[in-house]
Amino acid sequence: MNMKVLLLLVGLVVGGLVGYLTRPEAAELRIGSLSVEVQSNQAASPRSGGSITTGQWQHIGAFAAGGAVIGLLAGFVADRRRV
């Protein structure tokens, strides 16, 4: 497997995991078509339960994308050093 692809996947997984572990604690209230989401600046505890809110998914996705970019850049550096 290509080093760039391997490090891209590793960065994606690690970034997603870090995003999941550091996601902000949130509460979502839906009444009919009205949806209100409140987030704190503290990381969510494992005991908070409930489903993951849209804001938390965005947080996880941003960390996963950042990890993927870092992994891809590391792959380019590692490929360049091999040549």
Backbone bond lengths (Angstrom), bond angles and torsions (degrees), N, CA, C in turn:
res aa  C-N    CA-C-N  psi(-1)  N-CA   C-N-CA  omega(-1)  CA-C   N-CA-C  phi
1 M - - - 1.445 - - 1.524 109.33 -
2 N 1.295 115.85 142.70 1.449 122.69 -179.23 1.539 109.97 -63.29
3 M 1.314 117.16 139.99 1.463 122.09 -178.20 1.529 111.35 -62.35
4 K 1.345 117.56 -37.42 1.466 120.73 179.94 1.529 110.88 -63.10
5 V 1.325 115.87 -45.44 1.461 120.55 -178.65 1.529 110.30 -66.42
6 L 1.312 117.01 -42.22 1.457 121.23 179.83 1.525 111.38 -61.00
7 L 1.334 117.15 -48.21 1.459 120.31 -179.59 1.529 111.55 -71.11
8 L 1.330 118.28 -28.95 1.458 121.16 173.95 1.520 110.19 -62.67
9 L 1.336 117.43 -46.58 1.462 121.48 179.43 1.524 112.03 -66.07
10 V 1.324 116.56 -40.97 1.463 120.11 177.95 1.532 110.03 -63.06
11 G 1.331 117.04 -43.86 1.461 120.87 178.37 1.515 112.14 -63.30
12 L 1.326 116.69 -38.66 1.462 121.36 178.70 1.521 111.16 -63.47
13 V 1.336 116.66 -45.86 1.461 121.11 -179.08 1.527 111.10 -68.11
14 V 1.317 117.13 -45.74 1.466 120.75 -179.60 1.530 110.44 -65.27
15 G 1.332 117.07 -42.67 1.462 120.38 178.03 1.518 111.84 -62.65
16 G 1.331 117.38 -41.56 1.458 121.04 177.40 1.518 111.93 -64.03
17 L 1.320 116.73 -40.19 1.457 121.14 178.72 1.531 111.16 -65.75
18 V 1.318 116.59 -44.19 1.469 120.31 178.07 1.529 109.65 -63.91
19 G 1.325 117.01 -41.56 1.461 120.13 177.61 1.515 112.32 -62.33
20 Y 1.326 116.53 -39.80 1.468 120.59 179.06 1.532 110.86 -65.89
21 L 1.320 116.16 -42.16 1.463 119.91 -177.70 1.523 113.04 -73.14
22 T 1.328 117.81 -23.64 1.460 121.07 -178.11 1.530 112.72 -107.69
23 R 1.329 117.56 9.80 1.474 119.57 -177.83 1.523 109.88 -60.45
24 P 1.327 116.48 144.21 1.465 119.59 -179.22 1.524 110.95 -72.19
25 E 1.310 115.62 149.17 1.460 120.51 176.69 1.522 107.71 -69.88
26 A 1.325 116.84 135.28 1.459 119.93 -175.59 1.516 110.48 -142.67
27 A 1.308 113.92 154.76 1.460 121.62 173.41 1.515 107.02 -130.94
28 E 1.314 116.56 137.22 1.459 120.59 -179.02 1.521 108.89 -123.87
29 L 1.314 116.26 131.04 1.462 122.77 -179.31 1.520 107.90 -121.48
30 R 1.336 116.40 123.89 1.465 120.80 179.52 1.523 109.24 -119.50
31 I 1.315 114.24 125.81 1.462 120.78 175.46 1.526 106.14 -129.57
32 G 1.305 116.37 104.88 1.461 120.32 -177.32 1.519 110.51 61.72
33 S 1.324 116.50 -123.83 1.466 120.27 179.51 1.522 112.15 -89.97
34 L 1.311 118.17 -3.56 1.458 122.86 179.88 1.525 109.52 -89.23
35 S 1.315 116.13 128.71 1.457 121.59 178.87 1.526 108.88 -128.89
36 V 1.321 116.37 122.72 1.458 121.92 -179.60 1.522 108.14 -119.75
37 E 1.337 115.81 128.82 1.459 121.05 179.74 1.518 108.43 -122.85
38 V 1.332 116.60 129.87 1.460 122.87 179.43 1.515 107.88 -118.80
39 Q 1.345 116.16 129.33 1.458 120.49 179.62 1.517 109.82 -123.26
40 S 1.328 114.87 145.92 1.467 119.71 173.73 1.518 108.00 -104.25
41 N 1.303 116.96 174.53 1.454 120.10 179.93 1.527 112.40 -94.38
42 Q 1.333 117.84 7.40 1.458 122.12 178.08 1.519 109.85 -96.04
43 A 1.316 116.62 152.59 1.460 120.46 177.41 1.522 109.54 -69.66
44 A 1.321 116.17 145.61 1.460 121.30 -179.75 1.518 109.70 -70.04
45 S 1.310 116.28 140.55 1.461 120.62 178.31 1.523 109.12 -86.29
46 P 1.326 117.52 153.58 1.462 119.82 179.05 1.524 112.65 -62.70
47 R 1.318 117.70 -22.13 1.457 121.43 -177.20 1.523 112.92 -87.52
48 S 1.342 117.32 -3.18 1.455 119.44 -175.64 1.523 111.79 -65.38
49 G 1.320 118.04 -27.66 1.463 122.03 175.76 1.505 112.29 64.57
50 G 1.323 116.10 -170.87 1.460 120.56 178.99 1.514 111.90 78.85
51 S 1.310 114.29 173.99 1.458 119.30 -179.49 1.528 110.22 -86.44
52 I 1.303 115.81 163.22 1.463 121.58 179.71 1.525 108.30 -79.18
53 T 1.328 116.30 131.07 1.461 121.23 -177.43 1.529 110.63 -82.19
54 T 1.319 115.49 170.25 1.464 121.10 -179.58 1.524 111.37 -60.98
55 G 1.318 116.88 -43.11 1.464 120.48 178.78 1.517 112.42 -62.59
56 Q 1.330 116.14 -36.88 1.462 119.45 177.66 1.525 110.66 -68.32
57 W 1.339 117.53 -39.42 1.472 120.20 176.82 1.523 110.45 -62.38
58 Q 1.327 117.10 -39.43 1.463 120.20 177.76 1.526 110.86 -63.92
59 H 1.329 116.68 -39.45 1.464 121.24 177.75 1.532 110.33 -62.84
60 I 1.325 116.64 -47.10 1.469 121.61 179.41 1.527 110.34 -62.58
61 G 1.340 116.19 -43.52 1.468 120.46 179.97 1.517 112.84 -63.72
62 A 1.326 116.72 -39.18 1.465 120.18 178.76 1.523 110.84 -64.50
63 F 1.323 116.92 -42.38 1.466 119.76 178.17 1.526 111.23 -67.00
64 A 1.328 117.20 -39.39 1.473 120.79 178.86 1.528 110.35 -64.49
65 A 1.339 117.08 -43.05 1.467 120.56 178.34 1.528 111.02 -64.01
66 G 1.325 116.11 -42.19 1.470 119.36 177.35 1.515 112.18 -63.08
67 G 1.330 116.82 -41.79 1.467 120.54 176.93 1.515 111.92 -63.88
68 A 1.338 116.69 -37.62 1.464 120.54 178.86 1.534 110.84 -65.64
69 V 1.324 116.85 -41.37 1.469 120.34 178.65 1.523 110.33 -64.76
70 I 1.323 116.68 -44.70 1.470 120.09 178.35 1.526 110.64 -62.47
71 G 1.345 116.76 -41.82 1.464 120.26 177.76 1.517 112.44 -63.09
72 L 1.329 116.76 -41.02 1.464 120.23 179.19 1.524 110.92 -65.71
73 L 1.326 116.57 -42.63 1.466 119.58 177.37 1.530 111.05 -63.03
74 A 1.326 117.12 -40.30 1.468 120.33 176.85 1.530 110.22 -64.13
75 G 1.331 116.70 -35.38 1.468 120.25 176.72 1.512 112.34 -64.41
76 F 1.333 117.03 -40.44 1.467 120.11 177.30 1.523 110.68 -64.51
77 V 1.342 116.65 -41.44 1.467 120.35 178.93 1.526 110.11 -64.83
78 A 1.320 117.34 -43.96 1.469 120.46 -179.41 1.524 111.32 -66.38
79 D 1.326 117.59 -37.16 1.471 121.27 177.54 1.515 111.22 -67.16
80 R 1.323 116.71 -39.13 1.456 120.73 -179.13 1.534 111.10 -67.63
81 R 1.330 116.85 -35.61 1.475 120.41 -179.53 1.520 111.39 -70.86
82 R 1.335 116.53 -27.62 1.469 119.83 -178.68 1.509 111.86 -72.91
83 V 1.324 118.19 -26.56 1.471 121.96 -176.06 1.483 111.63 -79.49
